[in-house]
Amino acid sequence: MVSKVDGARLWASLMEMAQVGATARGGVRRLALTAEDRRGRALFTQWCEAAGMSVRTDALGNLFARREGTQTDARPVLIGSHLDTQPEGGRFDGVYGVLAGLEVVRSLNDQGIRTRHPLEVVSWTNEEGARFTPAMLGSAVFVGATALDAALQTRDAQGVTLADALRECECAKGTRPMSTQDVEAYFEAHIEQGPVLESHGHPIGVVTGGQSIRWLDIEVTGVAAHAGTTPMPYRKDAFFAASAMALELEALAERFAPQGLVTIGQIDVPNSSRNTIAGKLSFTVDLRHPDDTKIDAMEQDLRAAFDRVAVQRGVSATISTYWRSPATPFDPACVALVENATRELGYAYERIVSGAGHDAIHLARHVPTAMVFIPCVDGLSHNEAEDALPDDVTAGANVLLNAVLARAQVVAAATASTTAPAPAAAPATARA
Ligand SMILES: [Zn+2]
């Protein structure tokens, strides 16, 4: 049998939280560890305590609100996302996953449902990377992918260290240990931040993992020369060579469609001048694909094509890897819990790979993890106009609730009442 959340209450909480750092154009500006973030954390803490949870923070200000399980030494199931936003962010990115976690707990309270495993609703610090880089810093430190000291020394654009920002907003009491050892599983609900679910009419995306990402730096070197005195056949034009490479990339994306994605995000022509043939040009390439072997093939194709263009046009091209992140499949058992919950609730859905980075990507490398996506209107995110439909918001939280219940193990009310009076009689060995 499925349980349901109170969708109206969740929506009301989302709208109330959206007032914290609200912008004139209907968005939200709640940068990590600012006064607005502090107010958002305080409101969330107040709601959690009202729901009977105890709230702790770790050394990086990641915020954990705990609902005890019937077996107190069982590992907690974490549910969460982030409360910080982009400078001109929306009302749903991140905050949806946190407040959906809170709504799960509120609903369990209403329905008198106990779970064997404790639940912890978490808000990760500095997910957006808008104030301190890199993004997803709180979860990176929690799982040990980034050292705590290095993170604390990170500075914002004004030169303020993250350590000072934490001190100022009193966000890091360090009362919860940072360890993935004590985590049973992690579930995160999030808006899709793209147009796919909406265009397919699916209220739910069952996320199977994060895609492989590769960032390359390309430098094309030709010969700078006078625009008026150099006949076309004599030129070694870095710009036209790079343009030919760009068209090769577009064709490459076509060959790996629809999953392969190729983006040239930055172009730099140093010392450019209106009447000089470009002698040097650099650009960035962002390659993405859910499959690591496919992204290898994409990079091979890119290198072959760029070599070909360079020879044809008498320029040289160097290709270097700036950063790479392997594909991160989510835990099949947790993904199955999300999919089963979606089916039992009767929602139309599809399996989907996360295009964006999320805290869940860090968690997934250490603990069983899954995500639930809901559509966002026009696929818009990182935008003040970001929006989601109340029915979809409710559907995602319902899926989250039932997936979490399956993992955290519902303790039957009858069993709880018959065993509760005599806990001392239960032998320790009975705790599986
Ligand atoms: Zn987010």
Residues whose N, C-alpha, C, O or C-beta is under 5 A from the ligand:
A	BS01	ZN	D93 G94
